[in-house]
Amino acid sequence: MEFIVIVLAGILFATAIYNLLQKQMLRIIIGTVLLSHGAHLMILTMGKLKRGKPPILEEGVANYTDPLPQALILTSIVISFGITSLLLVLAYRTAKTNNTDNMEQLRGETNE
């Protein structure tokens, strides 16, 4: 199970890097979203996937799931949602003002 999640996280990281290297601003934002999702899966996998175990200590429970990775992922999801919404608003304003979302044109580089 952990191997499948690690492979999925690797695929997310690879597609995120590919999208971060594109010229369109929306693809760059999608790359940052995929990168954060890959990080969420990595944190979840590092916390050891234990199914059916309670996340808190109770009497008579020998094995338990560590709740810290889940709390970190929940916090990270909220932060990445806020950053994604900020990036989308900035991209919209930039594209509306400059009539383009091409990063080379926004830098002033012209390919003639």
C-alpha positions in Angstrom: 0.0 0.0 0.0 2.8 2.5 0.9 4.6 1.7 -2.3 1.6 2.6 -4.4 1.2 5.9 -2.5 4.9 6.7 -3.0 4.7 6.0 -6.7 1.6 8.2 -6.9 3.4 11.0 -5.0 6.3 10.7 -7.4 4.0 11.0 -10.4 2.5 14.1 -8.9 5.9 15.6 -8.3 7.0 14.8 -11.9 3.8 16.4 -13.4 4.2 19.4 -11.0 7.8 20.1 -12.2 6.7 19.7 -15.8 3.9 22.2 -15.3 6.1 24.6 -13.4 8.4 24.8 -16.4 5.7 25.9 -18.8 5.1 29.3 -20.2 1.4 29.8 -19.3 0.6 31.2 -15.9 -2.3 28.8 -15.3 -0.1 25.7 -15.9 2.4 27.1 -13.4 -0.4 27.5 -10.8 -1.6 23.9 -11.5 2.0 22.8 -11.0 2.1 24.4 -7.5 -1.2 22.7 -6.6 0.1 19.3 -7.8 3.3 19.9 -5.8 1.4 20.5 -2.6 -0.7 17.4 -3.2 2.4 15.3 -3.7 3.8 16.7 -0.4 0.6 15.8 1.4 0.9 12.2 0.2 4.6 12.1 1.2 3.7 13.3 4.7 0.9 10.8 5.0 3.2 8.0 3.9 6.0 9.0 6.3 3.5 8.7 9.1 3.1 5.0 8.3 -0.2 4.0 6.9 -2.0 2.0 9.6 -5.6 1.1 8.7 -8.1 0.4 11.4 -6.1 1.8 14.3 -7.4 4.5 16.6 -5.5 7.9 16.4 -5.6 8.3 20.2 -4.4 6.2 23.2 -7.1 4.4 25.1 -6.9 1.7 27.7 -6.2 -1.7 26.1 -4.9 -0.3 22.8 -1.4 -1.4 22.1 -1.1 0.0 18.5 -2.3 3.4 17.5 -1.9 5.7 14.6 0.1 8.9 15.0 -2.3 11.8 14.6 0.5 14.4 13.9 0.9 13.7 10.1 -2.9 14.0 9.8 -2.9 17.3 11.6 0.0 18.6 9.5 -1.7 17.6 6.3 -5.0 19.3 7.3 -3.1 22.5 8.1 -1.2 22.2 4.8 -4.4 21.8 2.8 -5.9 25.0 4.3 -2.7 26.9 3.6 -2.3 25.6 0.0 -6.0 26.4 -0.7 -5.3 30.0 0.4 -2.2 30.3 -1.7 -3.9 28.8 -4.7 -6.8 31.2 -4.5 -4.3 34.1 -4.2 -2.3 32.9 -7.2 -5.5 32.6 -9.3 -6.6 36.1 -8.4 -3.1 37.5 -9.2 -3.0 35.6 -12.5 -6.5 36.8 -13.5 -5.5 40.4 -12.8 -2.2 40.1 -14.6 -3.9 38.5 -17.7 -6.7 41.1 -17.7 -4.2 44.0 -17.4 -1.6 42.8 -19.9 -3.9 40.8 -22.2 -1.6 37.7 -22.0 -0.7 34.9 -19.7 2.5 34.0 -21.4 5.4 34.4 -19.0 7.9 35.3 -21.8 5.7 38.2 -23.0 5.2 39.4 -19.4 9.0 39.5 -18.9 9.3 41.6 -22.0 11.1 39.0 -24.1 10.0 38.9 -27.7 10.7 36.1 -30.1 11.0 37.6 -33.5 
